[in-house]
Amino acid sequence: MTRSYNSIKTMSRKASDNKYLHKDFHLSMNLLMEYIYKNFGKDKLIDYLKQYTMAYHKPLYEQIQSGNIEALASYLRDLYEKEEWPIKITQEEDRIVIEQHACPGISHIKSKGGKPIPLYVETYKTVYTTLCENTSFEYELVFFDDETGACIQLFKRKEKLK
């Protein structure tokens, strides 16, 4: 039997050729948060989220330290675009308002039969409050529905608060 290797075709792909999806990140993050919460308590979970924020978001943090609201708005638009999640982002000179009818993380966790931990709200509150520390911005979670993750988030310049 003679084999012909002329018919073998190779394909070259890079990770950047693939569509970005990280929906299962929400599942693993929820499991990690549940583990920390059950074994070490709320304070240690908050500490972890602060540490995570400063490590993961370091480049963004450095950009917004200089007061660059466009860097923050661009990050947020890109994040939700990658999530393929419908939201409303309103950007003004000194503020960004995000309105969403549900949280992509909570929705994905539930779609896989999971249950978000009771402190899932901290993935918003702690993460974005920490991101804004020592910058010219502050974060406010105006509204959050624990069941769906529907929320209104506000980033605003501190100098304009009066």
N, C-alpha and C positions, 0 to 999 in steps of 0.2 A: 504494500500500500504506500503510495506516494502522497506526502502532505505538501500542500502549497501554502506557503506563508505570505504570499502576495496579497491575499485577501484580508489580512489582519489590518485593522485601522486603529489608530490611536487618537485619543481625544485629549486635548490640553484644557484644563480649567483651573481657574484661580478662585479662591474663596470670594473675592470681590465680584465674580461672575454670578454668584448666587443671590437670590432675593434675601434681604435681611429680615429675619423673623426671630424674635426672642420670647415668644409667648410662654414657652416652658420655663423661662427664667422666673416668671411669676410663681409658678408651682414650686420651684426649688427655693426661692426666696421665702415663700410662705412657710415651707417646711423648716427652713433654717430659723426663721423668726419664732415659730412655734417651739422648737427645741430650746432656743435661748430663753424664751419666756417661761416655759415650764420648768426648766432646770436652774435658772439663775434669776428670774424675776424681771419685772418691768424696767427697772433702772439699768440693768445690764443690757437689755434689748435696746433701750434708747442710746446707751453708750456705744453699742455696736453700730447702730444706724448713723450716729455722728461720725464715727471712725470711717465707716464705709463711704459716707458722703465726701469727706475730705480727701480720701484716697482716689475714689473713682472720678469725682468731679473736679479734681485739682486744676486741669487746664481751663475749665469754665470759670471756676472760682477766681483764678488769676485774671481772667478777662473782665469779670464784673467788679473786681476790686477797683479798677480804674473808672468805674461808673458806666461801663459799656452796656447799655440796656439792649442794644441790638444783638449782642452776643447771647444774652439771655433769651430774647425773643426767638432768635434763630434756633437755638438749642431746643426750645420748647416746641416750635413748629416742626422741626425735624423729628423729634421724639415721637410725636403723635402721628406724623406722616408715616414713619416706619411701623408704627403699631397699626396703621390703617384704621385709625379710630376717629370718628367724627367729633369734633369739638369746635367751640367758637373761641378764638383768641382775638382780643381787642388790645391793640397796642397804641399807646399815646406817648407823648414825650417823656412822661415821668411815671408811667404805670403800664402794667400788663395784666389783663384780666382773662382768666381761662374759665370757661363754662363747659361742663360735660354732663351728659345725662346718665352716664355710668362709667365705672372705672374699667379700663381694659384688663388690668390684673385680676380684679375681683370677678369679672365676667368670665375670664379664662379658667380661673380656679374652679368656679362653680360648674362650668361646662364640662370639666373633667371629673366631676363628682366630689371635688374637695370643698373644704369650708375655710374661708379666710379667717385668720386668727382675730380675736377681738380687738387687737391693737393694730390692725392693718392700716388704719388711718395714719399711723406714724410714718408710713412710707411717703406720705405727703408732708405732714406737719413737721416731723423731726428733720427729714432730709432737706426740705427747702428752707426751713428756718436756719439750719446749720449752714447751708450753702450761702445764705445772705449775711451770716455773722462777719463782722469787720469789713463790710462793704458799704456802699452808699444805698443799699436796698434793704427792705424788710419784706417778710412774707407773712401773709395772713390767709388762713384757711377760713373763708367767710362762711361756708356751708359745706357739710359733708354728711351724706347718707350712708350709714354703716352697712346697710343691706345691699345697696347697688354701687356705691362709690360715686354716685352723682355728686358733683361739687362745684363750688365757685372758689377759685384761687386768685389771690391778688398779690402781685409784686409791685412795690412802689418805692420811689426814692425817699429816703429819710429826710433830706433837706426840705422837701416840700410839705412835710407834716407840720401843721400849725393850727 
